[in-house]
Amino acid sequence: MALTRKQWNNIIILASAAMIGTLTLLHNKTEKVPEGALPLFDQHTALQQLQLGDYTLIHEDNHWRCMPSFDQCQTWRQAWHQLRISPIASPTLSDDQHERLTIIVKQSPQPLQWRYYIADGLLQSASGQWYKIPPSLQHSLLPSRLTQK
């Protein structure tokens, strides 16, 4: 039995409404930062330097710079400054690939070594604690050149 033009139009309208509803639901679930999320950096642990792979963000002479230099340096800096994380129990990882993340904060003489599991949006501290990065904050935590590799 062939469908009439009106039936096809109704199918298209219903499919479009379902797609809009699905995308709205996904947007609402991933856009918000969870209530229990804590800032990674605050006044007592101010970020001084961050190294991720071959990229370094350094605070010198009251301004920030990236090495090597790239266009989105200030966006990258802002993303790390505003980062909020949630403590979690030991997660299951999709793979064992991680980037070494070195963070130097103002009050600490020793750099903090973290593992950044990019694919899963997870941070693991040197003491073995796990933290989840909200999906809405993950996209800007990598330098644009690192994501193009």
C-alpha positions in Angstrom: 0.0 0.0 0.0 1.5 3.3 -1.1 1.4 6.3 1.2 -0.2 9.5 0.2 1.5 12.8 0.1 -0.4 13.9 3.3 0.8 10.7 5.1 4.4 11.3 4.1 4.1 14.9 5.3 2.7 13.7 8.6 5.6 11.2 9.0 8.1 13.9 8.3 6.5 16.3 10.8 6.5 13.6 13.5 10.1 12.6 12.8 11.2 16.2 12.9 9.4 16.8 16.2 11.0 13.6 17.7 14.4 14.8 16.5 13.9 18.2 18.1 12.8 16.6 21.3 15.8 14.3 21.4 18.3 17.1 20.7 16.7 19.3 23.3 16.9 16.6 25.9 20.6 15.9 25.1 21.4 19.6 25.2 19.7 20.0 28.6 21.5 17.0 30.0 25.0 18.0 28.8 24.9 21.8 29.1 24.5 22.0 32.8 27.4 21.6 35.3 26.4 19.2 38.1 25.5 20.8 41.4 28.3 19.0 43.3 31.0 20.2 40.9 33.9 22.0 42.5 36.3 24.5 41.0 39.7 22.9 40.3 41.3 26.3 40.9 40.4 29.0 43.4 42.1 31.9 45.3 44.2 29.5 47.4 45.2 27.3 44.5 45.6 29.8 41.7 46.9 28.4 38.4 50.4 29.5 37.5 51.4 27.0 34.8 49.7 24.2 32.9 51.4 21.7 30.6 49.4 19.3 28.4 51.4 17.3 25.9 53.7 19.8 24.0 51.6 22.8 25.0 52.2 25.0 28.0 50.2 27.8 29.5 52.3 30.2 31.6 51.5 33.2 33.8 54.4 35.6 33.6 54.5 39.4 34.3 50.8 39.6 34.9 49.8 38.1 31.6 49.2 34.7 30.1 50.9 33.2 27.1 50.9 29.8 25.4 53.9 27.9 24.1 53.9 27.2 21.2 51.7 30.2 20.4 48.3 29.5 18.9 45.1 31.5 18.2 42.9 30.1 20.9 45.3 30.6 23.8 43.0 32.9 25.8 40.0 30.6 25.2 42.2 27.7 26.5 43.2 29.7 29.5 39.7 30.7 30.3 38.4 27.1 30.0 41.0 25.8 32.6 40.4 28.7 34.9 36.6 28.0 35.0 37.0 24.2 35.1 34.7 22.5 37.6 35.0 18.8 38.4 33.1 16.2 40.4 34.7 13.5 42.5 33.8 10.0 41.4 34.6 6.4 42.4 36.9 4.4 40.2 35.5 4.6 36.6 35.6 2.1 33.8 37.7 3.6 31.0 36.9 3.2 27.3 40.7 3.0 26.7 43.9 3.4 28.6 45.1 6.3 26.5 45.8 9.5 28.5 47.7 12.7 28.3 50.0 13.7 31.1 48.9 16.9 32.6 51.2 19.0 34.8 49.7 21.7 36.8 51.6 24.3 38.9 49.6 26.3 41.4 50.6 29.4 43.3 50.9 27.9 46.8 52.6 24.7 45.9 56.4 24.5 45.3 56.0 21.1 43.5 54.0 20.7 40.3 50.9 18.5 40.5 50.9 15.6 38.1 47.5 14.5 36.7 46.4 12.1 34.1 43.8 13.5 31.7 41.7 10.8 30.0 40.4 12.9 27.1 38.1 10.4 25.6 36.3 9.8 28.9 36.5 13.3 30.3 38.3 12.2 33.4 41.1 13.5 35.5 43.1 11.3 37.9 45.2 13.0 40.5 48.6 11.9 41.6 47.0 10.4 44.8 44.7 8.3 42.6 41.5 10.3 43.1 39.2 10.4 40.1 37.3 13.4 38.9 34.7 13.8 36.1 34.7 16.9 33.9 31.2 17.9 32.8 30.6 17.3 29.1 29.8 20.9 28.5 33.3 21.9 29.7 35.3 19.3 27.9 35.4 20.7 24.4 37.6 23.7 25.2 40.2 22.1 27.5 42.4 21.0 24.6 44.5 23.4 22.5 43.0 23.4 19.0 46.2 22.0 17.4 46.2 19.1 19.8 42.6 18.1 18.8 43.6 18.1 15.1 46.3 15.5 15.5 
